[in-house]
Amino acid sequence: MASREKYIPGFEQNNNLIRSRLRSYFFSYVIANLANMLLTNIDGIILGNYVGSDALSAVNIFYPINIMVASVTTLLCAGVSKYIPVIIGKNDTESLDRAYSAISFLKKVLAISLTVVQFPVTYIVVKAFDLSPDLEKMIWAYALGVMVSRPLELYYYVACDELISIGKVKVFTTISMISAILNLVFDYLLVAVFGLGIMGAGLCTGICIIAESIIIQIYIRKKTNLRNFKKLPCRKEIRALLESGVSASALQMLGALQGVVMIYCITQALGEIGAASMSVLALCNNIVMAIFSGVTKASSPLVGMYYSSGNYEVVDRVMLIAIKAMTIMSIILAVVIYIFTDLIYIMFGFRDISEIQRQMLWIYTFYLILQWIYNAMKIYIDSTLQNKLSLVLNVAVTLGRIAVTFGLLYVIGGISVMWGYVIPIVIILAVTVFIYLNEKNKQDEAIGSGIKEYLFISLKQNKGSILPEKVENELISKNVPKKLAGKIALTIEELIFIVKKKAGHDTDIDICVVSGEDNVLMMWDNGPPSELTSYINSQPEEIFSAFLVRSIAKDLQCSRVYDLNYITAKL
């Protein structure tokens, strides 16, 4: 029988549970993102060394077009990653069932749309560059392999977010690593050994995308119940998914437009060497994105889940950890890129590296750091579904960048165009910080006004329970009726005892009590799936703790999300 030792945590968050989730998701995301980086950037490295600068230019020109078309995929992926945690946080099982059904419907519609739209979009944008016939042929030779796999790519990335929503991050990571290794091997074989040139690179990328899409679909059907939804989708879920993803999709679309403009301006200001050097900038962007997006993607679901459950204090703590992590990594990355600038260019086949090329990379690195600190600040806005505000910020920074870059091109020229990346992000970062601090003040005022009262408890590992008297007295001090405070305290004690018994003593637990019109107790733990609901429902008269919880709590629910056991009980 589990120990009943008492522990008084002082009602303070020790952040063990938050940090363990962030660490787990961060490293999984970073590995997966680095694998995806290889999938996209290895083409440029292989082509630069075995084909030449023209091939690099072709890949660079197609890159923003590819991102523009792929924004349709981002529309649904971002919707899944932001909307699903909010539903889970509210413990609305019927809406969750409908949401997964809506995802299935939207995948079919958007995959068909992508297949039809991508070819004319690519043709129009390529023609707008007014390129030589030979360069146009190289772009199409590379693009066709990627475009054929586009519908399955959408299925793959949406499936990744679905798996992440049920805590299967490692599956996504493993598949991405396998795909990246295959792409590296076959890229070299098709381009360098068999001499297929740029067509071989595009073909290899397409084959890898198709392979990973098939693997992940097989896993979902064999190992999960994500396809066992019983409710048909309704307009509410479809609309919510699309609205949740529209800001991210718009950002990607605008980013692609910005990419086209930047390629044009850099080519005009710095010539062909500037256009060819864009591959190096893209590699650094993807390295930074692989690491920094690990923080944003790990933080966003936790922010969304805790925010929707009313646990604002933990939201602030997640945000603080994310921002600190971004700042520390920014400094480290800036130093590394500065030291190894020439080596990075050499990877792409450059030998005579000019001072202009070095300055391009240093200015761009400064921009990347500011961009991802801005993304960290915007986690709160995106995860709390403030979609219109997020869209306005995204539009403002991108259009500002385009306008500033054009202005620098025609007023000053030369290397100054690179500062078009930096100036707008400095301004929008300041605005975002102001918005975030203002939202925090509103939360503090709402809590201080007595609209709702919150009690937070964090249990460290190797501790068995808490003193119910401590909880009861704390709730009474917050004007919770004595009888209700006693019920809450007893329920917390017994739930912790059950979790420790089922999951083990080395388990971190966070508890949130919301008392107001609805009295709700929420508890998260990072133990293995404990199936608490079935445990509590099975012969409760023979299990004293389960009997007490079932006698006191109403609408007791337990679910598994983001590798956390999540219990809610109305009291």
Salt bridges, closest charged atoms under 4 A:
GLU94 OE2 - ARG98 NH2 3.86
GLU136 OE1 - LYS127 NZ 3.29
GLU153 OE1 - ARG150 NH1 3.73
GLU162 OE1 - LYS107 NZ 3.78
GLU162 OE1 - ARG227 NH2 3.24
GLU243 OE2 - ARG239 NE 2.82
GLU313 OE2 - ARG317 NH2 3.44
ASP316 OD2 - LYS440 NZ 3.44
ASP342 OD1 - ARG358 NE 2.84
GLU355 OE1 - ARG358 NH1 3.38
ASP382 OD2 - LYS378 NZ 3.00
GLU439 OE2 - LYS442 NZ 3.87
GLU472 OE2 - LYS482 NZ 3.41
GLU493 OE2 - LYS6 NZ 2.44
GLU494 OE1 - ARG4 NH2 3.16
ASP563 OD2 - ARG21 NH1 3.69
